Amino acid sequence: MTTVILGAGIIGTSTAYYLSQSQTPSIHLVESSPELFASSSGYAAGFLARDWFAPASASLGRLSFDLHKKLANEHNGHEIWGYARSTATSLAETIGGGEEEDWLGEGASRIKAAKKITENDDTRPVWLAPQYGKPDIIDKGDGTAQLDPFELCHYLMSECKSRGVRLHQPAEATSLTRDPSGALSCIHVRNTETSEEYDIPCTRLVLAAGAWTSQVFQKLFPNCKIQIPVSSLAGHSLLVRSSRWPPPSSDTVPPDLNSIHHGTDDSMATAKTQPPCHALFTSDPAASYSPELFTRLPSGHIYLAGLNGPYPLPSLPTERIIDPKAIEILKRTAESLLGKGEFEVEREALCWRPVTGRGVPIVGPAKNKRGEGEQDVWIAAGHGPWGISMSLGTGYVVAEMVQGRETTADVKGLQL
């Protein structure tokens, strides 16, 4: 059995990672971008939540959060990709419950997916400008965490390659072939840098091309009766440093991440010395959007985003054109929340998140309820703002599907 995964972002790479743990035959990742993790996989916030999801994706959300914790505990995730517990907070007093879908509208906040907001306590971000009071606490870190998605992606890719997973990049799938029985036999690929064309044996196909998934499916299956309802939502972001929150020194990093997460006595004293990691959700009425700020360890970066818009999807993520007006809005928000002159911008970015009209991802076979679709093809896309959070869980259950096993998470409500 040979599995080909189209898309080497965090969903595709997570699938290859878990598939390569037990599948001995070959696994191939095909990535069209000349730069790895050039869209939301590398430029998203990296915020993780355990129970902020609609019923259809709740089981997957829990599994993925637990897998993130497990992976970080077992492979030094705190040091390598900055995994850390995060206190989720809100500065908007009127924000309450809601559904996941609300985030898709321009100006909306995904904080509406949270189950509860409690009164504020002594946990206040040190980088927050002094004119603001204490934020309300949504989660003290038991069900929320933070990481650097770019570094996690590179870790997963490195592990995949060490297990024999082959990466074809930059390359695009141009067509596929089925044998007389209708089973997949090979996929035709073109190297977009050298124009070399070649075939890869393929008996199982996974489409995990992010915001480009529907385009890839239509190209490979032009006569198929079904469509993949995944579109794109663009978002600008800033990566900054605050003079009030310098990078933590190495001696403040907890040496035993696992014991801290489980609250054992021998680690609690060390944990108290760890610089606090926060997620802050608020509103900016003047700019008509809902800013989101996330602190990252151990780099000391603060990620600011939330300004989404209908920017056209380019052929490749590296063809992005950053909107200077959007960047100026983000900078004004940073001045308000961090203090004028109290921060330095290190990166301006634009990426495209894959979204669906239902507000939940598509994870399952490329067939609808009537059985129409493609045999031996699976879809994993449309995660919206939760691609990083749900990445490991999605990769895990898609690997189970490809291998014909029962899925650990209930994803029946995420199929076509």
N, C-alpha and C positions, 0 to 999 in steps of 0.2 A: 504494500500500500504506500503510495506516494502522495503527500499532501502539499498543495501549493496554496500559499496565503498571499492574496493581493492586498498590499498595504503593509508597510513596516513601521507604522506608528505604534502607539502604546497598546492598542487593542490587538493588532496583528502580532506584535512581538510577544505580548503576554500569552497569546494562543500558542505560538511556537515554543515558548518557554515551558508551558505545562505539557504540551504534546510531546516535546522531546524528552520529558522525564520518563516516559514509558513506551513511546513509539520508536522502535529500532529502524524501520525503513526511513527513506529520505524525506526531509521536510525542506521546502523552499519558500523564502520570502522574496516577493517581487515589489520593488519600490520605484516609483517613477521620478521622484524628486532627486535632484543631484545632491541635496543636503538632507541628511537624516533628521527627522523630528522637527521639520521646519514649520509645521502649523501648530495646532492646539496641543499635540503631544509634547512639544518642547516649550511652548509659550503660554500654556494655561497656568492657573494659579497654583495647582497642586494641593488644594484643600480636600480633605477626606471627611465624610460623614457616615455614620452607621445607620441612622434611622430617620433620615429626612426625605424619604421617598414615598411615592404613590404606591398603593397596594400591589400593582402589577410588577413593580421593580423592587419591592421591599426585601424580598428574600435574597435577590442578587446583591443588593446594597449591603446587607448584613454579611454575607459570605465574603464579599470583596474587602470590606473593612477589616474583617478578621484575617484575611490572607495578607493584607498589607502589613498588619501588626506582626504576623508570624514571619513573613519574609524579612522584615527589618530586624526582628529579634535574632533570627538565625544567621543573618549575613551582614551584620554591622551596618544596618540601614541608616542609623543616626549619623555615622561618619560619611558614608558613601553618597547617599542621596538625601540627607537632611531630614529623615523621618523624626517627627517629634509630636507629642501631644500638643493640642492647641485649645486655648480657651476661646470659645466662640461668643462674641458679644454683639450687641445692637445699640446704636445711638438713636434709633427712630422709635419713639414711645408708642406710636400708633400701629406699628407693624404687629400682626398677629398670625393666626393660622392661615392656611391656604393650600393650594395644590401646586405640584411641580410645574404644571403648564404655565403658570403665571410668569415664570422667569423668561419665557420666550418673547414676551412683548417688549418693545423698546422702552427703556426706563424702568422696567419692573425689577424686583429683587428676588433672588432665590431664597432669601431668608424666610419667605413665606412658606417654604416647605418644612421649616422647623416645627416640631411638635409643641414646643413650650418656650416661654421666656420667663425668667425669674427676676426678682428684684436684684439690683446691683449689690455688690459687696466690695471688698477691698482690692479686688483684682482690676487694676487700671493700667492700660498700656502706658509705659513710661514715655513713649514717643508721641503720644497724643497731645496736641496743643493745649496749653494750660487753661484756655477759656472754656474747655469742655469739661463736663462733670463725669462721673463714673458711668460707664455703659452698663446696660442690663446684660445679665449673663444668660446665654442660651444653653451652653454646655461647657462644663469645666474641664473637658478633655477626656472624659470617659468614652464619649462617642464621637469625638472630632479629633482630627490630626492634620498634620501638614508635612509636605515633602517638596523636593525640587523635581518636577516631572522630567526635565531634560536629563538629569543625572540618573534617575531611575530607569529611563529608557535605555541609556547607554549601558547600565549594568545588565539589564535583561538581554540586550543584544549581545553583549560580550559572553554571557552564559550560553546563549543559543549557539553562537559560533563555536564555542568550546565543545559543544555536544554534537557538532557536525551539521547544524542547520546552515543551509547555503543562502547567502544574500545576493540577489541580482539587482544591481543599482548602478546608474539610473536605467531602468528598463520598464517597459510597458507590455502588458498582455494584449495581443492583437486579435487572436481568435483561438478557438479550441476545437478538438476533434473527439468524437465519440466512436466507439467500435460498433460493429453491426448489431450488437445487442442493445445499444443505447447507452452503455457505460462510458464514462469519461476515460480517455486514454492518454491524451497529451494536450499541452497548452503551448501556443506559439508566442514567442517573446521577442521583442526587439530592443536592443541596447540603444537608447536615445542619444548616447554620446558618440558611439562608433557606427551606428546604423546596422550592426551585425544582427542577423535574425537566426534564431535557433528554437528547438523544441525542448520542453521539459516534460518528462512523463508525469501524468497527473491522473490519479484515481479519486481524489477528494479535493474540493476547491472551497476555500473560505474567502469571502469578500469582506475586507476590513479596511476600506480605503477612505474612511472618514467622510468628510463632506463631498468627496468625489465618488462615493460608492454607487449611487444611482447611475452616474455616467458610465462607470466601468461595466456595470451589469447590462445596461442597454447596448453597449458596444459589443459585448461578448454574446448576448442573447437577444438579437434584434427582433426575433420573431416570437419571443416568449409572451404569453398572455398576461403576465403579471408585471407590475412595476415596483420598484423599491422606493417608497415615499420618504426619502432622506434629502433634505435640502441643507443650505448653509446659513449660518448666522455669524457675521464678522464681529470681532471685538478688539478694540485697542487696549493697550496696557502700558504701564511704566514699571520699571524696576529701579528702586531708589535706595539710598542710604540716609539714615537720619542721624544727626549729631547727638540726639538724645538716646539712641539705641545703637551703640557701636557693636561690631562683631564680637561675640563672646570668646573669651580665651579658652584654650583647650582644656585647662584644668577644671572648668566648670561643667564640662560635658559628663553626664552620668555614664559610668563605665558599664553598667549592667542594665540595658534597656528593658530586658524582659522582666526583671524583678521590679523595676519602677512601674511598669504597666500593671503588675499584679499587686503592687502596694506592699511588698514585704518589708519588714522592719529594717533589715540591714541596708536598704537602699534609700529609705525615706529622707535621711539627713542629707545625702548627696543630692537627691532630687530637688530639695528646697533651694540649693545653690544654682540650679539651672536657670538661665535667663528665660523669662516668660515668653512663650510663643502665643500670639493672638490672631484671631480672625475678627475683623470689625466690619459690620454691615450698617450702612447709614443711608441717608438720602440727601440729594442736592437739588432742592426745588428750583433754583435759578437755572440749572443746566438740564433739568427734567430727566435725571437718571439716578440710579441707586449705586453709589460707589461701594466697592468691596476692597478691603485692605487685608493683607496676609503677611505675617512676619515669618522669615525662614531662618532656620538654624542649620549648620553653624555659620553660615555665610554672613548673617546680619542684614540681609536684604529685606526690603518691604515691597511687596507686589501690590500695585493699585490697578484696578480694572472696574468693569461694570458698565462701560460705555459701549453699547452694542448698536449695530446698524446694518442696513441692507447693502453693504458693499459687494459688488459683483465677485463671484468666485473665479479666480484666475485658473489657467490651465495647470499651473504648478504653484505651490505655496511660496516658492522663492521669487515669484513675479509680483509679490505684494507691493502696493504703493501706499505708504502710510499717509493718512490725512493729517496735515499739520493743525487743522482746526480742532480735530478730536484730541490731539496731543495737548493743545493749549488748554482745553477744558479739563483734562486730567491734571495738568500742572496747577491750575487754579484750585482744584479740589485738594491737591497735595499741600498747597500753601495754607489752605484753610485748616486742614486736619493735622498737619505736621508742623506748621509754623513757617512763615516766610523766612527764607534764608537758613532754615534748619534742615534742609535735605539737599541731596545731590542726585540728579538723574543719571543712571548708568546704562539704561537701555529703553528704547522706545520700540514697541512691537505691535503687530497686527496679525491675527490668526483667524481661522474659520472653524467654527464648531459645527459638527454634523447634528442636525436636529430633525425631529419628526413632528407632525401636527398633533399627535397624541401626547407629546411631552415625555415619552418613555422610549428607550432604544428598541431596535429590532435585533433580537438574538434568537436565531433558529434557522431551520431549513428554508430554502428559497422556494417555498410552496405555500399557497394560501389554503384556507379551510376546505375548499373544493378539490384540493389535490392538484391544482394547476401550478406549474412552475418547473423547476429544474431538479433532476435527481442528482444526489451526491454533491450538492452545493449548499453552503450555509452563509448566512448574512450576520454580521456583527458590526452595527453602526447606529448612529443617531442618538448618542448619549447626551447631547446637549452640554450643559455645564458640569455634568457628572462623569465625563469620560475618564479622568484620572482616578476618581474615587471608585468607579466600577470596573476599572481596567483588569485587575487581576482576577476578579470573580468572573468577568466575561470570558477571559482567556481560558480559565479553568473549565467552565461549563461547555464552551465550544469544543475544547479538546475532548471532553467526555462525549459530546454528540458525534464528533468525527470518529471516535473509537466505538461508537454504538453502545455506550454505557448510559445508565440512568443518570440524570444530572443531579448534582448535590443541591443546587438551588432550584426553586420552583420558578421557571421562566415561561410557563405556558402562556401567560398573558402578554409576553413580549414577541410572540411569533406573528407572522403575517396573517 
